[in-house]
Amino acid sequence: MFLKEELGIFERNHPKSKKLWEKAIKVLPGGISHNIRTFGLPIIGGFPIFISSSSGPYVKDIDDNKYLDFWNGHFAMILGHNPPEIQEIIKQHLQNGWHFGTNTPYQIELASKLIDDNPGVEKVRFCTSGTEATMYATRLARAYTNRKLIAKAVMGWHGASDTLCYDVGGLVNGKAPLGQLKAEEAGIITFTINQDDSFDMIQKNSSQLAAIILEPILGGGGGFAVNVEFLKRLREETEKYGILLIFDEVITGYRFNDSLLQNNLKIIPDLTTMGKIIGGGFPIGAIGGKEEIIELSSPQSKSQVLIGGGTFSGYPLSMIAGLKTLEVLKKSQQNYSRINEEGTSLIHRLNNFFNDHKLPVVATGFKSIVMLHVMSKWIKNPSFNEILEFADKRREALLQLALFNRGISGLHGLGALSMANTHEHIIQVMNVMEEIAEPVSQSSLN
Ligand SMILES: Cc1ncc(COP(=O)(O)O)c(C=O)c1O
């Protein structure tokens, strides 16, 4: 009943999106250009909405519905949507042309800024996406160590390259999506975060491991924070065995304060991959780290590692928007503290509510990252493995639908707070969740 009612409301409010969706599935496989952008809705008979504009904490769809948005341009828009400072600088620079396929001064400025802010970043190579950055970082690690094996975390998301797309989104035990080599053929081994037996894997493979790559907070994997103790031990063990440690900070970089998360953790990896926020909402990827490793990618280096392609690498608008964003973030300490605290308290309040009512919903995340999972049964304080094992994807899709119907847009349940969010927005989320968590998790799905 609840599902039917919610689908009815959604259809009534989105006639234009529905029409466009019917067109989209004819010309795009699955109707989308990024798998998660269906928001899961087709599995319960719905369809995704099409966004036409954005401002501050809001996005607006083509049917003129306005949403309080926590998806935040896939975590990139930490200043909120369409921030005036970025608008202004992009407008100014557009007059000069926007793509030259040459060097520009801006890439030196952005690289210098990243180096100044982060002791672990001695040199930087830019590319256009986080996917490329992680692919190149592991290539550098293999070349530097002259070893083949890469260890990645189960559910760690580093983009869908052939190199690292293993044990992601429902595929486990080293599984790769169709069309890719088997993990052992591709030189990939996986481990689980926060588990001691992961160190047995490292010891067993220590002489063959080129690198261990992981996100300090699993993003696409569901907003799970890796314990600091686990990360510290990873650093110790990798140093002991000459294995490179790569932190994928594509989401966490500049999200919690105006530098990489590794500085707060006081754990400096050998290489770091970056993206999203540092491009100010324009396409970007970057690899930073120890000079002697990154320098292998220099065309002047004798043992050159080819990470040289990319028509749009160092894209001028990305460099300019990124620089301006980092400049604004430098002056945003109060906003950082505010959204970090609001996020922490929201996760806490949501989980208290779900537990008090024995509802099989759980909030995960860290500071301003807040995600929601619907499970097939209630477990008090479920573990990472339990949340994955009992994930109820259809109900999670119903949760997204019910949120849209109440003016809240998110993905992975919610996503992340931006600096455009206020305390009132958090109360709004809390109120809506108190209204929908029970019917979402308990009503019939037939
Ligand atoms: C941690 C992490 N690494 C890498 C990527 C891939 O980045 P991109 O989508 O820019 O290729 C993502 C994307 O969501 C990510 O979250």
The ligand as an ORCA input file, in Angstrom:
! r2SCAN-3c Opt
* xyz 0 1
  C      36.737      7.330     -3.239
  C      36.537      7.433     -4.710
  N      37.566      7.179     -5.522
  C      37.464      7.286     -6.856
  C      36.272      7.646     -7.440
  C      36.168      7.768     -8.914
  O      36.145      9.107     -9.235
  P      35.458      9.621    -10.598
  O      34.014      9.307    -10.488
  O      35.776     11.080    -10.626
  O      36.109      8.891    -11.708
  C      35.176      7.929     -6.638
  C      33.899      8.342     -7.239
  O      32.863      8.417     -6.660
  C      35.296      7.810     -5.243
  O      34.267      8.048     -4.433
*
